[in-house]
Amino acid sequence: MTALDLLDLDPSLTDEERQIRDVVRHLVDDRVRPHVADWYEEGRVPARELAREFGKLGLLGMHLTGYGCAGASAVAYGLACQELEAGDSGLRSLVSVQGSLAMYAIWRYGSEEQKQRWLPSMATGEAIGCFGLTEPDHGSDPASMATRARRDGDDWLLNGGKMWITNAPVADVAVIWARADEGVRGFAVPMDTPGVTTREIRRKMSLRASVTGEIVLDDVRLPADAQLPGAAGLKAPLSCLTEARYGIVWGSLGAARDCLETTLAYATTRTQFGRPIAGFQLTQAKLADMAVELVKGQLLALHLGRLADAGRLRPDQVSVGKLNNVREALAIARQCRTILGANGVSGEYPVMRHANNLESVLTYEGTSEIHQLVVGQRLTGLSAFA
Ligand SMILES: Cc1cc2nc3c(=O)[nH]c(=O)nc-3n(C[C@H](O)[C@H](O)[C@H](O)COP(=O)(O)OP(=O)(O)OC[C@H]3O[C@@H](n4cnc5c(N)ncnc54)[C@H](O)[C@@H]3O)c2cc1C
């Protein structure tokens, strides 16, 4: 492994885990790195094409079993997320939303018919899914959602709107969460259903290599069997978020590692005052502190992954991981930027792109403040959410 593996974590992985990591790393090197700066600058990404390529490698819903899914371990899935996000957080988002949010919701809460209809084509990337929980007026507090599901004979009628939905403008199916008389319910909504419209959110300064959109639901009529029969209450979408947050625990470190690798290479070759800037004590202090945080984050991710594989991972432990690793990854990206000087703000280097992306990662799937509240509640037994 690289110089950044300060604690020799590599031998803690199984051969299969290392193989999966290396395959994804090669895919990112071949397919993502040569183009991602352009995608980012243009604010466009070939999402469908990439989804098919990711699907071919078994990366979509890779930790799920059956229906064409790879059935990989949580650690293997985490390692894949780390490699994808070393390419760009937007690509890891594509895979996370597809596998951990949309597919997981159908896999865990859907009927057999819904699973057969959607999961095999989502696993190959032929069909793209999205996950609509956030609304324009309800983000951190989804319990207050305004989107309504009303029964009309045997059908359901959905009305409302979802905002900041990854993949929405390119999706074939949306898992939409709405409030019915009996509480929050989930629906698998084909995006070509009359009354469903999407609008792409432009001018994002972060996650520009990811498609994000708004979904408007105007008297959307759905048959009874569009409802996910196993999902009752807000705990259903929250369980999906726990899945996706777990991927972020690993993924964010991929962005940090890419920043640090770039910066190490830069600092050892860039000379000022007649010597490489890596030779200055102040630079080494930065590099050492960042490498220590990176490897601490990797240990944390690996520990959580092993807990997940043993079926013992709790949501508040995932909050510990997301809170720490995204916060540290962002701090690493910003610090790396300083070492690159003016080149740190250039798109010729990946550092500022990663830093900007991590601003979104800090906010989505529960903001860092929300994860502090989750951990605070675990510590004190007191809810400080409202
Ligand atoms: C690029 C991108 C992609 C996204 N993709 C998806 C997606 O696919 N599906 C989806 O459903 N959503 C998605 N989101 C939405 C994301 O999950 C929300 O932005 C996030 O939950 C925060 O909600 P908000 O933006 O409404 O902020 P708010 O909830 O308005 O929060 C604003 C600030 O107030 C703080 N705050 C809120 N409540 C409290 C409290 N009780 N105590 C202390 N501080 C508090 C927050 O921490 C934050 O700092 C995406 C967002 C982005 C940026």
The ligand as a Gaussian input file, in Angstrom:
#p B3LYP/6-31G(d) Opt

LIG

0 1
 C      -26.128000      17.825000      -3.173000
 C      -27.247000      17.333000      -2.273000
 C      -27.870000      16.136000      -2.546000
 C      -28.935000      15.695000      -1.742000
 N      -29.586000      14.520000      -2.050000
 C      -30.710000      14.159000      -1.348000
 C      -31.473000      13.015000      -1.742000
 O      -31.108000      12.268000      -2.659000
 N      -32.634000      12.753000      -1.079000
 C      -33.078000      13.532000      -0.041000
 O      -34.149000      13.236000       0.506000
 N      -32.357000      14.634000       0.357000
 C      -31.188000      14.955000      -0.278000
 N      -30.463000      16.076000       0.098000
 C      -30.990000      16.934000       1.162000
 C      -30.242000      16.834000       2.468000
 O      -30.470000      15.584000       3.079000
 C      -30.691000      18.020000       3.346000
 O      -30.122000      19.171000       2.768000
 C      -30.263000      17.873000       4.790000
 O      -31.031000      16.890000       5.440000
 C      -30.443000      19.201000       5.571000
 O      -31.686000      19.757000       5.352000
 P      -31.813000      21.304000       4.897000
 O      -30.884000      21.560000       3.765000
 O      -33.259000      21.576000       4.717000
 O      -31.242000      22.129000       6.127000
 P      -32.028000      22.519000       7.456000
 O      -32.702000      21.328000       8.029000
 O      -32.851000      23.726000       7.176000
 O      -30.817000      22.908000       8.406000
 C      -30.121000      24.152000       8.282000
 C      -29.120000      24.262000       9.449000
 O      -29.843000      24.179000      10.702000
 C      -29.292000      23.133000      11.483000
 N      -30.349000      22.498000      12.279000
 C      -31.547000      22.005000      11.854000
 N      -32.216000      21.479000      12.889000
 C      -31.428000      21.619000      13.986000
 C      -31.551000      21.268000      15.360000
 N      -32.614000      20.626000      15.844000
 N      -30.526000      21.585000      16.200000
 C      -29.413000      22.214000      15.748000
 N      -29.232000      22.571000      14.462000
 C      -30.217000      22.268000      13.589000
 C      -28.714000      22.154000      10.481000
 O      -27.746000      21.318000      11.091000
 C      -28.120000      23.099000       9.450000
 O      -26.870000      23.566000       9.893000
 C      -29.350000      16.486000      -0.646000
 C      -28.666000      17.683000      -0.349000
 C      -27.614000      18.101000      -1.137000
 C      -26.889000      19.377000      -0.813000

